[in-house]
Amino acid sequence: MSKLEQIIAYNKNFINNKEYEEYVTTKIPKKKMVILSCMDTRLTELLPKAMNIKNGDAKIIKDAGATVIHPFGGVMRSILVAVYEFGAEDVFVVGHHGCGMSNLDTKSLVNKMIDSGIKEETLSTLEKAGINVERWLHGFESVEESIRESVKMIKEHPLFPKDIKVHGLIMSPETGEVEIIVNGDMK
């Protein structure tokens, strides 16, 4: 059975047994917060538990490295929608120790793309269009500095309201311990 078939079979039972009922909520986050978190699999359940977030409490955005790499990219768009449309009053950028985006070997990653069938001609075309794929894929050297940079990009965005707090946290993917990198409550 393929992964898709497994998901569909499970889903039919989930619906038939009305297991969804415990998750019914509204689209407005009860705790009026949006969390930008890394897509790391260790954080899927750990982060909400460690931060006392239940279904319906927060808008959660998952991204490689919990980074805002472009002021008009999808992550920033989602944050702005969470603030203006869904009433988020706090933004939390939550990175974690041991992040795979830290010191990512982008040359190796590009080679894996080529090995999987991406043509060097495609990479060359992108380069001519001003897109350096290795630079675009590059993560960061310091998780703490990356969190600070993402917080700064959010706070300084021309469309971001000045009264919304932006916090930067770093989490242990082993224990869930959270430490403050940027306290958005401090002026």
Buried (B, 14 or more C-beta within 10 A) or exposed (E): EEEEEEEEEEEEEEEEEEEEEEEEEEEEBEBBBBBBBBBBEBBEEBBBEBBEBEEBBBBBBBBBBBBBBEBEEEBBBBBBBBBEEBEBBBBBBBBBBEBEBBEBEBEEEBEEBEEEEBEEEEBEEEEEEEEEBBEEBBBBEEBBEBBBBBBBBBBEBEEBEEEBBBBBBBBBBEEBEBEEBBEBEEE
